[in-house]
Amino acid sequence: MPVMDLRPERGMARVVHALDDLSGSLRLLRLGWMLGWLDIKMRYRGSLLGPFWVTISTTILVAAMGMLYATLLHTDLRAYLPFLCFSLVLWSYLSGVVTDGCCAFTSTSSLIHSIRMPFTVHIMRVMVRNFLTFLHSVGVIVVLFAIFRITPTFNWSLPAGVFLWITDLYAITLMLGVLGARFRDMPPIAANVMQILFFVTPILWKPDLIYLGRQYMLLDPCYPLIEILRGPFMGVVLRPSIWFMALAYSVVLWCVSFLLFARLRGRLAYWV
């Protein structure tokens, strides 16, 4: 039976153990999926419609905000509503991962204290939980595109965008999970930041409405992340600068998240 090594980690040992944790969670991918699935079942236990309430609320939100902002922005509803629907669904997914990621470790403290497993399994659990919720909102996009008889376009950049989304959301959850374990104020801070970014990022309004200072939009890290999925799906050819900034933000995010996790991994069990 292996003996747990309780000596403090220093130097490269932190990096090695962090990499072992990441690789260990990949071997337990099925466990992470089952934990996330169980969370959804427990959340909607006893509910008549279950997670389909997400579909209903998304439909009402898109319909109400679509008619309102199409009038305020003097935009054709047929052109604006698919853009708004796709943007809101993506933003809800991103916002859910951010706010849920702050509690990735604190919400599973009993499991962390009782069972020895890679910490990043709990990150996968958050990812799966939010992905299953996201799938119930995707149905709204499908129905809306069918009503307006819109055929989505796909090109080579769409798989690259999906890959960046998966890796970026994993890194965001990992970083916020570590910070949330140390600082319990992270959930309200993250929620307020996301609320501000919702109005700054082109979600309710199209990027082409900005004429002067459009280049400064790339300083918003959420804009390239949203656009690399929304653009190819809506048939928009993205500027190289958007891909460059999306890749740059991804590299910085992954470096910060991994170094933070490697340095503080040994203290997580004591903080939660």
Order of alpha helices (4+ residues) and beta strands (2+ residues): alpha-alpha-alpha-alpha-alpha-alpha-alpha-alpha-alpha-alpha-alpha
